[in-house]
Amino acid sequence: MAEFNVNLRGVGSVSVIDVKGYLDAHTAPELENIFNKLLDERQFKVVVNFNELKYISSAGLGVFMAYVETMRENKGDIKFSNMKENVYNIFDLLGFPILYEFYKEEKEAVHKFGDQG
Amino acid sequence: MNSYNKIFEKELLIKSKTDNLAVIRDFIKSAADQSGFSEDTVGKIILAVDEACTNIIKHAYKSSPEGNIIIKIKFNDPKFSISITDEGSHFDPNKVPEPNLREYYKEKRVGGLGVFLIKKLMDEVNYSTLSGNKNQVILVKYLPN
């Protein structure tokens, strides 16, 4: 069984999602549930902290693609932080760095929302 | 010193459930490690097989958990070959367009990335239809000198 955990917390007006373990076609629905919850609560500023994520497949990448537009249409975004190199390489292979912001530290990503007002 | 096997074969027969993806990844990892691939390359092979099996589960078997997936690994230094066979609906990878990420997320089309990733991650990818309505994809990675 793939181990995956997702946790949601608030940092000011920004929602931070911590992802941990293995994000694949089996576990991606858990992440979708969190995004659906954020939409219900009209929370559109999202930082995903990848510090403890060990593995991602396209099913996981697809979740971010499915929600980012809605976040942006509502003056929010999905920004990424603390990604390990092996995980970043997969995002890079698919061209994500052109369309998403990646930060080394969660704090930088959260502040970026502040800068945008 | 690590000693690696130069020639071996392994086989896994598994049902088409997404919670088996972790089992499949462990199976591939152990075989790729034994062959002497770098950690980085082992990661690529694992992901390619995960993507191929995810496509089989979702598309060939339309998420029914009763389908069979047969994974056979053949290593004959330097060729590491993984054949993945299913008995589900035929899948034509040539009908999957190269993804344009910007268009993709606008259209909320989240499938199709897997096929593209597999091509990027492996040295050779071959899809074929076998007798008895079986589909097979063979993924190959060569061990560098």
Interface residues (C-beta under 8 A of the other chain):
Chain A: M1 A2 Y22 D24 A25 H26 Y55 S57 S58 A59 L61 G62 V63 M65 A66 V68 E69 N86 I90 L93 L94 G95 F96 I98 L99
Chain B: T18 D19 L21 A22 R25 D40 G43 L47 D50 E51 T54 I57 K58 P99 L101 R102 Y104 Y105 K106 K108 V110 G111 L113 G114 F116 L117 K120 L121
